[in-house]
Amino acid sequence: MQKIVKAVLMSSLALAAPHAFAQDGAGKTIGVSFDHTSPFRIAQRAAVEAAIKKAGATIEFADANKDAQRQASQIDTMISNGVSAVIAMPYDIEAAVGLAQSAIASGIPFISMDQAPSDMEAVTYHIGGDPCADGKAAGEYFGKVSEGKPFKLLEIQGGLFNDNGLRRSSCLGEALKAYPNVTIVAQVPTEWSPEKALTGTENTLQAHPDLKGIYTPWNDALQGVFSALKQRGLLVPKGDPKHIVQVSIDGTPLACQAVRDGFLDLDIATPITEMADLAVDAAVKASDDTALAEKSKFLPGIPYGQDDTQLMAEKVWGCK
């Protein structure tokens, strides 16, 4: 099992490359618009605030609370206030195109972060995780641990209205084509709701008591999944005959502890510090009319398992 984790880890790290980070942002104000608040988003906000402080700039922050119209109004206010650049996590990937166009027409660079807009050409720069690489890493892990035996898999799905949710799902499926013994017996759309993940897991366990694996494409949903497993006496660590193999994505403290406890077999941690640094670096440079070396960058997650938590602690933000 540990060899499988290491193989996934090396494959993902091979995609990574060194980066340069933010230059002088003294006297600049960067507008930061988040789509909602969650434990993961709180960590991302802290990383963005730290990057902006490191650059010598100030921040104007707003949270859209899962409301596309509210996000549009908040970004309009930032534009009216004359911010130097906008960094946004779009709630609606279609609406993000218009938001970017409006900002850029006003002479304000628009950086999308984490959630890619429907048209990447509309933004000044995009920086995010690589949802396809993460979905494929999860699929390869399930395929390898199945060892060619029949393997029933529950796929919890995130929000299918944005890039992360769509590609974490579709690329899981692409990877599993190489493992015909693995069957997705249920797909549960959740719109990023842990409560829907709980209900979906309960229903799938009822219909498929011989379930072998669960894919949870964001860590917050583990609360619901673990609750459903615990009710049936199935929240047991690796090595127990009743253990159900689980893979998740994000790298939160909840997931790190679950990996340490053996409940979560593989987590794929989002490199949020690097993402924040690159977003702020692009915002500062673009506000100075400095040409950016690239239009976008996608950062693959960092896979880690139970035997890696100490080794990977400095790389996985939720394990620190």
C-alpha positions as CSV (number, residue, x, y, z in Angstrom):
1,M,0.0,0.0,0.0
2,Q,2.8,2.5,0.9
3,K,4.5,1.8,-2.4
4,I,1.3,2.9,-4.2
5,V,1.2,6.1,-2.2
6,K,4.8,6.8,-3.1
7,A,4.2,6.1,-6.8
8,V,1.3,8.6,-6.8
9,L,3.4,11.1,-4.9
10,M,6.3,11.0,-7.3
11,S,4.0,11.3,-10.3
12,S,2.5,14.4,-9.0
13,L,5.7,16.1,-7.8
14,A,7.2,15.5,-11.2
15,L,4.7,18.0,-12.6
16,A,5.7,20.7,-10.1
17,A,8.4,23.4,-10.9
18,P,10.0,26.2,-8.9
19,H,8.3,29.6,-8.9
20,A,9.2,33.2,-8.3
21,F,7.0,35.2,-5.9
22,A,5.6,38.6,-5.4
23,Q,7.6,41.8,-6.0
24,D,7.2,45.2,-4.3
25,G,3.5,46.1,-3.9
26,A,4.0,49.1,-1.7
27,G,1.1,51.6,-2.0
28,K,-1.1,49.1,-3.8
29,T,-4.5,47.8,-2.6
30,I,-5.6,44.4,-3.9
31,G,-9.2,43.5,-3.9
32,V,-9.9,39.9,-2.9
33,S,-13.3,38.3,-3.6
34,F,-14.1,34.9,-2.2
35,D,-17.0,32.8,-3.3
36,H,-17.9,31.4,0.2
37,T,-16.4,30.7,3.7
38,S,-15.4,27.2,4.7
39,P,-12.4,25.8,6.7
40,F,-10.5,25.4,3.5
41,R,-11.3,28.9,2.3
42,I,-10.3,30.3,5.7
43,A,-6.9,28.8,5.3
44,Q,-6.7,30.2,1.7
45,R,-7.7,33.7,3.0
46,A,-4.9,33.5,5.5
47,A,-2.4,32.5,2.8
48,V,-3.5,35.4,0.5
49,E,-3.4,37.9,3.4
50,A,0.2,36.7,4.2
51,A,1.2,37.0,0.6
52,I,-0.2,40.5,0.3
53,K,1.5,41.6,3.5
54,K,4.8,40.1,2.2
55,A,4.4,42.1,-1.0
56,G,3.9,45.3,1.0
57,A,0.4,45.9,-0.3
58,T,-3.0,46.2,1.5
59,I,-6.1,44.2,1.1
60,E,-9.8,44.9,0.5
61,F,-11.7,41.7,1.2
62,A,-15.3,40.5,0.4
63,D,-17.1,37.2,0.8
64,A,-19.9,36.5,-1.7
65,N,-21.5,33.7,0.5
66,K,-22.4,31.6,-2.5
67,D,-24.2,34.4,-4.2
68,A,-23.1,35.4,-7.8
69,Q,-25.0,38.7,-7.7
70,R,-23.5,39.6,-4.4
71,Q,-20.0,38.8,-5.7
72,A,-20.6,41.0,-8.8
73,S,-21.7,43.9,-6.6
74,Q,-18.7,43.5,-4.3
75,I,-16.3,43.5,-7.2
76,D,-18.0,46.5,-8.7
77,T,-17.4,48.3,-5.4
78,M,-13.7,47.3,-5.5
79,I,-13.5,48.7,-9.0
80,S,-15.2,52.0,-7.9
81,N,-12.8,52.2,-5.0
82,G,-9.9,52.0,-7.4
83,V,-8.1,48.9,-6.2
84,S,-4.9,48.1,-8.0
85,A,-6.0,44.6,-9.0
86,V,-8.7,42.0,-8.2
87,I,-8.0,38.4,-7.1
88,A,-11.3,36.5,-7.2
89,M,-12.5,33.0,-6.5
90,P,-15.6,33.0,-8.8
91,Y,-18.8,31.4,-7.5
92,D,-20.3,31.3,-11.0
93,I,-17.7,30.4,-13.7
94,E,-19.9,32.0,-16.4
95,A,-20.5,35.2,-14.6
96,A,-16.7,35.4,-13.8
97,V,-16.1,36.2,-17.5
98,G,-18.2,39.4,-17.3
99,L,-16.6,40.4,-14.0
100,A,-13.1,40.0,-15.5
101,Q,-14.1,42.0,-18.6
102,S,-15.6,44.8,-16.4
103,A,-12.4,45.1,-14.3
104,I,-10.0,45.0,-17.2
105,A,-12.0,47.6,-19.1
106,S,-11.5,49.8,-16.1
107,G,-7.8,49.3,-16.2
108,I,-7.7,46.8,-13.3
109,P,-6.1,43.4,-13.7
110,F,-8.4,40.5,-12.8
111,I,-6.7,37.3,-11.4
112,S,-8.9,34.3,-10.9
113,M,-7.7,31.9,-8.2
114,D,-8.6,28.3,-7.5
115,Q,-11.9,28.3,-9.5
116,A,-11.2,28.7,-13.2
117,P,-13.7,30.8,-15.2
118,S,-15.5,29.3,-18.2
119,D,-13.3,31.4,-20.6
120,M,-9.7,31.6,-19.4
121,E,-8.9,34.2,-22.1
122,A,-11.1,36.7,-20.3
123,V,-8.9,37.0,-17.2
124,T,-5.5,38.6,-16.8
125,Y,-4.1,35.4,-15.2
126,H,-5.4,32.3,-13.6
127,I,-3.8,30.2,-10.8
128,G,-5.4,27.2,-9.3
129,G,-5.0,23.6,-8.4
130,D,-5.0,20.9,-11.1
131,P,-8.4,19.2,-10.6
132,C,-7.7,16.8,-13.5
133,A,-4.3,15.7,-12.1
134,D,-5.9,15.2,-8.7
135,G,-8.9,13.2,-10.0
136,K,-6.5,11.0,-12.0
137,A,-4.3,10.4,-9.0
138,A,-7.4,9.3,-7.0
139,G,-8.5,7.0,-9.8
140,E,-5.0,5.4,-10.1
141,Y,-4.9,4.8,-6.4
142,F,-8.2,3.0,-6.3
143,G,-7.3,1.0,-9.4
144,K,-4.0,-0.1,-7.8
145,V,-5.3,-1.0,-4.4
146,S,-8.1,-3.0,-6.0
147,E,-5.4,-5.5,-7.2
148,G,-7.6,-6.6,-10.1
149,K,-10.5,-7.8,-7.9
150,P,-14.1,-6.6,-8.2
151,F,-14.2,-3.2,-6.4
152,K,-17.4,-1.2,-5.9
153,L,-16.7,2.6,-5.6
154,L,-18.9,5.4,-4.4
155,E,-18.1,8.8,-6.0
156,I,-19.2,11.8,-4.0
157,Q,-19.2,14.8,-6.4
158,G,-18.6,18.4,-5.6
159,G,-20.2,21.3,-7.4
160,L,-20.7,20.4,-11.1
161,F,-21.2,24.1,-11.9
162,N,-17.4,24.8,-11.7
163,D,-14.1,23.6,-13.0
164,N,-12.9,21.9,-9.8
165,G,-16.1,19.9,-9.4
166,L,-16.4,18.9,-13.0
167,R,-12.8,17.8,-13.6
168,R,-12.2,16.1,-10.3
169,S,-15.1,13.9,-11.4
170,S,-14.4,13.4,-15.1
171,C,-10.7,12.8,-14.7
172,L,-11.4,10.2,-12.0
173,G,-13.5,8.4,-14.6
174,E,-10.7,8.7,-17.2
175,A,-8.2,7.1,-14.9
176,L,-10.5,4.3,-14.0
177,K,-10.9,3.2,-17.6
178,A,-7.6,1.4,-17.1
179,Y,-9.2,-0.6,-14.3
180,P,-12.4,-2.3,-15.6
181,N,-12.7,-4.2,-12.3
182,V,-13.5,-1.0,-10.5
183,T,-17.2,0.0,-10.8
184,I,-18.6,3.3,-9.8
185,V,-21.9,2.1,-8.3
186,A,-23.2,5.6,-7.4
187,Q,-22.4,9.2,-8.2
188,V,-23.8,11.7,-5.6
189,P,-23.9,15.4,-6.7
190,T,-23.6,17.5,-3.6
191,E,-23.0,21.1,-4.7
192,W,-20.2,21.0,-2.1
193,S,-22.7,20.2,0.7
194,P,-21.4,17.8,3.5
195,E,-25.0,17.1,4.4
196,K,-25.7,15.7,0.9
197,A,-22.5,13.7,1.1
198,L,-23.8,12.1,4.4
199,T,-27.2,11.2,2.8
200,G,-25.6,9.9,-0.4
201,T,-23.2,7.7,1.6
202,E,-26.0,6.3,3.8
203,N,-28.1,5.5,0.7
204,T,-25.2,3.9,-1.1
205,L,-24.2,1.7,1.9
206,Q,-27.8,0.6,2.1
207,A,-27.9,-0.4,-1.6
208,H,-24.3,-1.8,-1.7
209,P,-23.3,-3.3,1.7
210,D,-20.2,-4.7,-0.1
211,L,-18.9,-1.3,-1.0
212,K,-15.1,-1.2,-1.2
213,G,-14.2,2.5,-1.7
214,I,-15.3,6.1,-1.4
215,Y,-14.0,9.1,-3.3
216,T,-14.6,12.4,-1.6
217,P,-13.3,15.3,-3.8
218,W,-13.1,17.8,-1.0
219,N,-12.2,17.4,2.7
220,D,-15.2,19.1,4.3
221,A,-17.5,16.3,3.0
222,L,-15.5,13.8,5.1
223,Q,-17.6,14.9,8.1
224,G,-20.8,13.5,6.4
225,V,-19.0,10.4,5.0
226,F,-17.4,9.5,8.4
227,S,-20.8,10.0,10.1
228,A,-22.5,7.6,7.8
229,L,-19.7,5.0,8.1
230,K,-19.7,5.3,11.9
231,Q,-23.4,4.6,12.1
232,R,-22.8,1.2,10.5
233,G,-19.6,0.4,12.4
234,L,-17.5,0.9,9.3
235,L,-15.3,3.8,10.3
236,V,-12.4,1.6,11.0
237,P,-8.6,2.0,10.2
238,K,-6.6,0.4,7.5
239,G,-5.9,-3.2,8.3
240,D,-9.4,-3.9,9.7
241,P,-11.3,-6.3,7.4
242,K,-14.3,-3.9,7.4
243,H,-12.2,-0.9,6.3
244,I,-13.5,1.0,3.2
245,V,-10.7,2.6,1.1
246,Q,-11.1,6.3,1.0
247,V,-9.4,9.1,-1.0
248,S,-10.0,12.8,-0.6
249,I,-8.6,16.2,-1.7
250,D,-7.6,19.5,0.0
251,G,-5.1,18.8,2.8
252,T,-7.1,20.2,5.7
253,P,-6.3,19.4,9.4
254,L,-9.4,17.2,9.4
255,A,-8.0,15.1,6.6
256,C,-4.5,15.0,7.9
257,Q,-5.7,13.6,11.3
258,A,-7.9,11.1,9.4
259,V,-4.8,10.0,7.4
260,R,-2.8,9.6,10.7
261,D,-5.6,7.6,12.2
262,G,-5.8,5.3,9.2
263,F,-9.4,6.2,8.3
264,L,-8.4,8.1,5.2
265,D,-6.0,6.1,2.9
266,L,-4.9,9.0,0.7
267,D,-5.3,12.7,0.8
268,I,-4.2,15.0,-2.0
269,A,-3.3,18.4,-0.5
270,T,-3.8,21.6,-2.4
271,P,-0.6,23.8,-2.3
272,I,-2.5,26.9,-1.0
273,T,0.6,28.9,0.0
274,E,2.2,28.6,-3.4
275,M,-1.2,29.4,-5.1
276,A,-1.6,32.5,-3.0
277,D,1.9,33.7,-3.6
278,L,1.5,33.3,-7.4
279,A,-1.9,35.1,-7.4
280,V,-0.5,38.1,-5.5
281,D,2.7,38.1,-7.6
282,A,0.6,38.2,-10.8
283,A,-1.7,41.0,-9.3
284,V,1.3,43.2,-8.4
285,K,3.1,42.7,-11.7
286,A,0.0,43.2,-13.8
287,S,-0.9,46.4,-11.9
288,D,2.5,47.7,-12.9
289,D,1.9,46.7,-16.6
290,T,4.7,44.1,-16.3
291,A,4.2,41.3,-18.8
292,L,3.4,38.0,-17.2
293,A,5.4,35.0,-18.4
294,E,2.2,32.8,-18.7
295,K,-1.5,33.2,-18.8
296,S,-2.3,30.4,-16.3
297,K,-0.8,27.8,-14.1
298,F,-2.4,24.7,-12.6
299,L,-0.7,23.2,-9.5
300,P,-1.1,19.4,-8.9
301,G,-1.9,18.4,-5.3
302,I,0.5,16.6,-3.0
303,P,-0.6,13.0,-2.3
304,Y,0.2,11.6,1.1
305,G,-0.7,8.6,3.2
306,Q,-0.4,7.4,6.8
307,D,3.4,6.7,6.6
308,D,4.0,10.1,4.9
309,T,2.4,12.5,7.4
310,Q,5.6,13.3,9.3
311,L,7.7,13.5,6.2
312,M,5.2,15.7,4.3
313,A,4.2,17.9,7.3
314,E,6.1,20.9,5.9
315,K,4.5,20.5,2.5
316,V,0.9,19.8,3.6
317,W,-0.6,22.9,5.1
318,G,-3.2,21.0,7.3
319,C,-0.5,18.8,8.9
320,K,1.6,21.7,10.2
